[in-house]
Amino acid sequence: MKLFYAPGACSIGIHVLLEEVGKPYEAKPVALRSGEQMTPEYIAINPKSKVPTLVRDDDTVVTEFPAIAYYIGRAFAEAKLFPADLDAQVKVMETMEYIAATVHMQGFTRIFRPTNFNADPAKEDEVKAAGLAIAEKGLATLDKQLGDKTWVAGEFSIADAALFFVEFWYASRLGKTLPANLARHWAALNARPSVQKVLKDEGFAA
Ligand SMILES: N[C@@H](CCC(=O)N[C@@H](CS)C(=O)NCC(=O)O)C(=O)O
């Protein structure tokens, strides 16, 4: 398997899942800042020009965080990253969709790529503030949903890897204080060897 990722992008959650699985894989960095995602070579792999992209061993490609995470969770069942119980599965999917479609795409993308929403540089602060409000509402919702549980749905699952990347953005990239339950979740994640290795491999830890 080959993961196309960018250091600190949402792909970091998939990177963690591949470490949790423990099978050999290749991690290929994509230089988003210099526009490598727009090159014909990358578009031939993922026409959406985004990371994460997972190329499987038969050369077929999976894109979109929730789909890649679901694939990993189901294909490597022995890693126990996707629960067996139906209600837990529904909670996992509900959490991943909310993170990917709302907290990430509507919230954090406004903060990190304001010009995607308004090309006028004079509107940048307004767009970023709107993004922060959406992200914070999302994190508060996820915090309440987590409550005093350690993981989103029973044991550590693909949903916790999705929660990881938004917590990483809020706590590490923006340097803000996570709500209490998410702060505890973030601490539990940071105790996992998979997370420690990926943070190191992507250049965020010594
Ligand atoms: N809906 C996609 C979003 C992926 C996405 O937006 N990735 C960002 C990095 S976090 C990206 O590749 N941005 C490059 C660009 O927009 O040019 C998913 O869930 O995988």
Ligand as a Chemical Component Dictionary entry (heavy atoms), coordinates in Angstrom:
data_LIG
# 
_chem_comp.id                   LIG 
_chem_comp.type                 NON-POLYMER 
_chem_comp.pdbx_formal_charge   0 
_chem_comp.three_letter_code    LIG 
# 
loop_
_chem_comp_atom.comp_id 
_chem_comp_atom.atom_id 
_chem_comp_atom.alt_atom_id 
_chem_comp_atom.type_symbol 
_chem_comp_atom.charge 
_chem_comp_atom.model_Cartn_x 
_chem_comp_atom.model_Cartn_y 
_chem_comp_atom.model_Cartn_z 
_chem_comp_atom.pdbx_ordinal 
LIG N1  N1  N 0 -12.997 15.431 1.514  1  
LIG C1  C1  C 0 -11.588 15.113 1.484  2  
LIG C2  C2  C 0 -10.817 16.383 1.817  3  
LIG C3  C3  C 0 -9.362  16.239 1.611  4  
LIG C4  C4  C 0 -8.659  17.588 1.724  5  
LIG O1  O1  O 0 -9.269  18.659 1.663  6  
LIG N2  N2  N 0 -7.326  17.514 1.908  7  
LIG C5  C5  C 0 -6.537  18.712 1.959  8  
LIG C6  C6  C 0 -5.473  18.598 3.033  9  
LIG S1  S1  S 0 -6.177  18.489 4.673  10 
LIG C7  C7  C 0 -5.831  18.901 0.628  11 
LIG O2  O2  O 0 -5.399  17.948 0.012  12 
LIG N3  N3  N 0 -5.697  20.143 0.197  13 
LIG C8  C8  C 0 -5.000  20.454 -1.005 14 
LIG C9  C9  C 0 -5.681  21.498 -1.819 15 
LIG O3  O3  O 0 -6.836  21.857 -1.487 16 
LIG O4  O4  O 0 -5.085  21.968 -2.782 17 
LIG C10 C10 C 0 -11.282 14.007 2.476  18 
LIG O5  O5  O 0 -12.017 13.839 3.463  19 
LIG O6  O6  O 0 -10.319 13.256 2.261  20 
# 
loop_
_chem_comp_bond.comp_id 
_chem_comp_bond.atom_id_1 
_chem_comp_bond.atom_id_2 
_chem_comp_bond.value_order 
_chem_comp_bond.pdbx_ordinal 
LIG N1  C1  SING 1  
LIG C1  C2  SING 2  
LIG C1  C10 SING 3  
LIG C2  C3  SING 4  
LIG C3  C4  SING 5  
LIG C4  O1  DOUB 6  
LIG C4  N2  SING 7  
LIG N2  C5  SING 8  
LIG C5  C6  SING 9  
LIG C5  C7  SING 10 
LIG C6  S1  SING 11 
LIG C7  O2  DOUB 12 
LIG C7  N3  SING 13 
LIG N3  C8  SING 14 
LIG C8  C9  SING 15 
LIG C9  O3  DOUB 16 
LIG C9  O4  SING 17 
LIG C10 O5  DOUB 18 
LIG C10 O6  SING 19 
# 
